[in-house]
Amino acid sequence: MAVLLFAENQQGKFKKAVQEAASYAYELAQKLDTEVEAAAIGEFEDDAAEELGQFGVTKVHRIEGHEAFNDQVYTAAIAAVADELEAKAIVFPHSYDGKAVAPRVAVRLNGAFVAGAISNPEVDGDQFTLRRGTKSGKGLK
């Protein structure tokens, strides 16, 4: 079991949003007493994968053959890795691709989806309590 990170990349490099999401995933993994593994679609450089290790990622699953973004293909690929790992949670970067794929993966895995979390969840057994902004950032929920 692990926390899975969707590590989108562009031209073989992982975006800053992925590094931020990796830090978030690592903190969550610590609360769940597990590790962070990433699913990366397309070609990326080995040193870029090693860089994710600085943010707590222990392994990067390389999914090749899908260079152009396709939400349905990405959904199937990420869900397959999540099933294989029996992922406790999946963290997506706050990016176009992440926002397009995350709800689809949640539906496919019959899981919950929370967008725009502003802090790591409080964990109580199998229950997560998250905080996110509402009303254009003027309130918290």
C-alpha positions in Angstrom: 0.0 0.0 0.0 1.1 3.5 -0.7 0.1 7.1 -1.5 0.1 7.5 -5.2 1.2 10.7 -6.9 0.3 11.6 -10.5 3.6 13.0 -11.7 2.9 14.8 -14.9 5.9 15.9 -16.9 6.6 18.2 -19.8 9.5 17.6 -22.2 11.0 15.0 -19.8 10.9 17.2 -16.7 8.5 17.3 -13.8 6.7 20.5 -13.2 6.9 22.6 -10.0 3.3 21.7 -9.2 4.4 18.0 -9.1 7.1 18.8 -6.6 4.5 20.6 -4.4 2.1 17.7 -4.7 4.9 15.3 -3.9 5.6 17.2 -0.6 1.9 17.1 0.2 1.8 13.3 -0.6 4.8 12.7 1.5 3.2 14.4 4.5 0.1 12.4 4.0 2.0 9.2 3.7 3.8 9.9 7.0 0.3 10.1 8.6 -0.7 6.9 7.0 2.5 5.1 7.8 3.3 4.3 4.2 5.4 5.5 1.3 4.8 7.7 -1.8 5.1 6.2 -5.2 4.5 8.1 -8.4 2.9 7.3 -11.7 4.5 9.2 -14.6 3.1 9.0 -18.2 5.3 9.5 -21.2 9.1 10.0 -21.5 11.1 11.5 -18.7 14.7 11.7 -17.8 16.0 9.4 -15.0 17.6 12.3 -13.1 14.1 14.0 -13.1 12.7 10.8 -11.4 15.6 10.9 -8.9 14.8 14.5 -8.2 11.3 13.5 -6.9 13.1 11.4 -4.3 14.0 14.7 -2.6 10.3 15.2 -2.0 9.7 11.8 -0.5 8.9 9.7 -3.6 10.4 6.2 -3.3 9.5 4.8 -6.7 8.3 6.2 -10.1 6.1 3.9 -12.2 6.9 4.7 -15.8 3.9 4.5 -18.2 5.2 4.8 -21.7 3.5 5.2 -25.1 1.2 8.1 -24.4 2.9 11.3 -25.3 -0.1 13.5 -26.0 -2.6 14.2 -23.2 -5.7 12.1 -23.3 -7.9 12.2 -20.2 -9.4 8.8 -20.8 -6.0 7.1 -21.4 -4.5 8.9 -18.4 -7.4 7.9 -16.2 -7.1 4.2 -17.1 -3.4 4.2 -16.6 -3.4 6.0 -13.2 -6.3 3.8 -11.9 -4.4 0.7 -13.0 -1.4 1.7 -11.0 -3.5 2.7 -8.0 -5.2 -0.7 -8.1 -1.9 -2.5 -8.3 -0.5 -0.6 -5.3 -3.8 -0.7 -3.4 -3.2 3.0 -3.0 -4.6 4.5 0.2 -4.9 8.0 -1.5 -4.0 9.6 -4.8 -2.5 13.1 -5.0 -2.7 15.1 -8.2 -1.0 18.4 -8.9 -3.2 21.5 -9.2 -2.7 21.8 -12.9 -4.9 21.4 -16.0 -4.0 17.7 -16.5 -4.5 17.0 -12.8 -7.8 18.7 -12.6 -9.0 16.9 -15.7 -8.0 13.4 -14.6 -8.5 13.4 -10.8 -12.4 13.3 -10.8 -12.4 10.6 -13.5 -10.0 8.5 -11.5 -12.1 9.0 -8.3 -15.2 7.7 -10.2 -13.4 4.8 -11.7 -12.1 3.7 -8.3 -15.3 4.5 -6.5 -13.4 7.0 -4.3 -13.9 10.5 -3.0 -12.5 13.6 -4.7 -11.5 16.9 -3.1 -10.2 19.8 -5.1 -8.2 22.7 -3.8 -7.2 21.3 -0.4 -5.3 23.9 1.5 -3.8 21.6 4.1 -3.0 18.0 4.7 -5.9 16.0 6.0 -6.5 15.0 9.6 -6.5 11.2 9.6 -8.6 9.2 12.0 -8.5 5.5 11.0 -10.0 5.3 7.5 -11.5 8.8 7.7 -9.9 11.9 6.2 -11.0 15.4 7.1 -9.8 18.0 4.6 -9.9 21.8 4.5 -10.3 23.7 1.3 -11.1 27.3 0.3 -14.7 28.3 -0.6 -16.4 31.5 -1.8 -13.4 32.6 -4.0 -11.0 32.0 -1.1 -12.9 34.1 1.4 -13.9 31.1 3.5 -12.8 27.7 4.6 -14.8 24.5 4.4 
